[in-house]
Amino acid sequence: MLEILKAILFGVVEGITEWLPISSTGHLILLNEFVTLDVSEEFWSMFEVVIQLGAILAVVVLFWNKIFPFYVGKQAEEKGTFIRKDVFVLWFKILAACIPAAIVGLAFDDILEAYFYNYQTVAIMLILFGVLFLVVENKNKGKKPKIRKLQDITYTTAIIIGVFQLIAAVFPGTSRSGATILGALMIGVSRTVAAEFTFFLAIPVMFGASLLKILKFGFSFTGMEVAILLTGMIVAFLVSLFVIKFLMDYIKKHNFKIFGWYRIILGVLVLVYFMAAG
């Protein structure tokens, strides 16, 4: 029962931090320093990635009408086709943006985890990208974004955003959503479009990363491991439904500075805590 309660806590943290630009992986690594699941290292390595699938499913549910590439029923009859060309084009751009992180993830996953999945990297990247958020928001103040619709994102723009996602894939604490949103803001994408594109970009990335982790772990789960994993995913899904709605409403009236300050403060606290403990 205690391990299930821990899984619920991890699910809550994942559901909140996956979508806010404050690093879900970084928070899970830090939480694991204080609340440790009684599982093998191999299971934990898989769990901290696959739990994100629950959060990703929340995007699929909330944005289904924007990402499903087919007309069905009466819509198909009215349009005279079942193919939504604009959505197919959007998915091609999303897949193009996934290429940099996919190449690095497949080639160097174990190496990156061994060298960078630690509190030092998390703290440094929390602070660095926190500062960058403040700088970019100050620079963009009063400027009208050049890209205000998803359809206006070009393949070049998508790949540039994908390069920023690559940074997050290499350095935990960066935040995948934080890196891609920051990259999008830097090249003139509006906050709303940057957030939505980031959400959609997470779907193939996290499905691919989760599949890779499950294949490496194998399918010999114990009953308790299945319960822990499913609990974490379900809780992450439910929490994500609320957090995504909150973020989309929030950025219509506010900028990302509060998340920049949060990152900086948390990064400093992490460094101070572990230096004192060491």
SVG drawing of the C-alpha trace seen along z (x, -y; Angstrom):
<svg xmlns="http://www.w3.org/2000/svg" viewBox="-24 -47 54 59">
<polyline fill="none" stroke="black" stroke-width="0.4" points="0.0,0.0 2.9,-2.4 4.3,-1.9 1.0,-2.7 0.8,-5.9 4.3,-6.8 3.2,-6.1 0.2,-8.4 2.6,-11.2 4.9,-10.6 1.8,-10.7 0.7,-14.1 4.2,-15.5 4.4,-14.2 0.9,-15.5 1.8,-19.0 5.3,-19.3 5.0,-17.7 3.1,-20.7 4.4,-23.6 7.9,-24.6 9.7,-23.5 10.9,-20.0 9.0,-16.8 12.0,-14.5 14.0,-16.9 11.3,-17.0 10.9,-13.2 14.7,-12.8 14.6,-15.2 11.5,-13.6 13.2,-10.2 16.0,-11.6 13.4,-12.0 10.7,-9.5 12.2,-6.3 10.1,-3.6 11.0,-0.1 11.8,1.2 14.8,2.2 17.0,-0.4 15.9,1.0 12.2,0.6 12.8,-3.0 14.6,-3.9 11.6,-2.7 9.0,-4.1 10.2,-7.7 9.7,-7.8 6.6,-5.6 4.6,-7.4 4.6,-10.3 2.4,-8.3 -0.5,-9.1 0.1,-12.8 0.4,-12.5 -3.0,-10.8 -4.5,-13.9 -3.4,-15.9 -5.0,-13.3 -8.3,-13.6 -8.3,-17.4 -7.1,-18.2 -8.7,-15.3 -10.6,-17.5 -7.4,-19.3 -5.1,-16.3 -7.3,-13.6 -6.5,-13.6 -9.8,-12.2 -13.4,-13.4 -16.0,-10.9 -19.7,-10.5 -21.6,-13.6 -18.5,-15.7 -17.0,-13.3 -20.2,-13.5 -20.3,-17.3 -16.6,-17.7 -16.7,-15.0 -13.6,-13.4 -12.4,-11.7 -8.9,-13.3 -8.2,-16.5 -5.3,-17.8 -4.4,-20.6 -4.1,-18.1 -2.0,-15.7 0.4,-18.6 0.6,-19.5 1.5,-16.0 4.3,-15.9 5.7,-19.1 5.5,-17.5 7.3,-14.4 10.0,-16.7 10.5,-18.4 11.0,-15.0 13.9,-13.9 16.8,-15.5 15.7,-14.2 14.8,-10.8 18.3,-10.3 20.1,-11.3 17.7,-9.4 18.1,-6.1 21.9,-6.4 22.9,-7.7 20.0,-7.0 22.1,-4.9 25.1,-7.3 23.0,-10.4 21.2,-8.7 24.5,-7.6 26.2,-11.0 23.5,-13.7 20.6,-12.2 21.8,-13.7 20.9,-16.7 23.8,-18.8 22.7,-18.8 19.0,-19.3 19.9,-22.3 22.1,-24.0 19.5,-23.6 16.7,-24.7 18.6,-28.0 19.9,-28.5 16.6,-28.1 14.9,-30.1 17.2,-33.0 16.5,-32.5 12.8,-32.7 13.2,-36.0 15.5,-37.3 13.3,-36.2 10.1,-37.5 11.7,-40.9 13.0,-41.0 9.6,-40.1 7.6,-42.6 5.4,-44.7 6.2,-42.8 3.5,-41.1 4.4,-37.4 4.9,-36.6 3.3,-33.1 -0.2,-33.2 -1.8,-30.0 -0.6,-26.4 -1.0,-26.5 1.6,-29.3 4.3,-27.0 6.7,-26.1 8.9,-23.0 11.9,-25.2 10.2,-26.6 9.2,-23.1 12.8,-21.8 14.2,-24.7 11.8,-23.9 12.9,-20.3 16.5,-21.3 15.5,-23.0 13.7,-19.7 17.0,-18.0 18.6,-20.1 15.9,-18.8 16.5,-15.2 20.2,-15.6 20.0,-17.5 17.3,-16.7 16.1,-19.8 15.8,-21.6 12.1,-20.6 11.0,-19.4 8.0,-21.7 10.2,-24.5 12.8,-24.1 10.4,-23.9 8.2,-26.8 11.3,-28.9 12.7,-28.1 9.3,-28.9 9.1,-32.3 12.6,-33.2 11.6,-32.8 8.4,-34.7 5.7,-32.1 2.9,-33.2 2.6,-31.7 -0.6,-29.9 0.7,-28.3 4.0,-27.5 2.2,-25.7 -0.1,-23.8 2.7,-22.7 4.7,-21.6 1.8,-19.5 1.3,-17.8 5.1,-17.3 5.0,-15.3 2.8,-12.7 5.1,-10.9 8.2,-11.7 6.9,-10.2 5.2,-7.2 8.6,-6.5 10.6,-7.0 8.2,-4.9 8.3,-2.0 12.1,-2.1 12.2,-1.9 9.6,0.9 11.5,3.0 14.7,2.5 13.1,3.5 11.2,6.4 7.7,7.6 8.4,9.6 6.6,7.3 5.6,8.4 2.1,7.7 3.3,4.9 5.3,3.3 2.2,3.3 0.1,1.7 2.8,-1.0 3.1,-1.8 -0.6,-1.9 -1.3,-4.0 1.3,-6.6 0.0,-6.8 -3.6,-7.1 -2.9,-9.8 -0.7,-11.7 -3.5,-11.6 -6.1,-12.9 -3.9,-15.7 -2.8,-16.6 -6.4,-17.3 -6.6,-20.1 -3.0,-21.4 -3.3,-21.7 -6.5,-23.7 -5.0,-25.9 -1.9,-26.7 -3.8,-27.5 -6.0,-29.9 -3.1,-31.4 -0.9,-32.2 -3.8,-34.1 -3.3,-36.9 0.2,-36.3 3.8,-35.6 6.1,-32.8 8.2,-34.9 6.7,-33.3 8.0,-29.9 11.4,-31.4 11.6,-32.7 10.4,-29.3 13.1,-27.5 15.8,-29.8 14.7,-29.6 14.3,-25.8 17.7,-25.3 19.4,-27.4 17.6,-25.5 18.6,-22.1 22.3,-23.1 22.3,-24.5 20.5,-21.4 22.8,-18.8 26.0,-20.8 25.0,-21.0 24.0,-17.3 27.3,-16.3"/>
</svg>
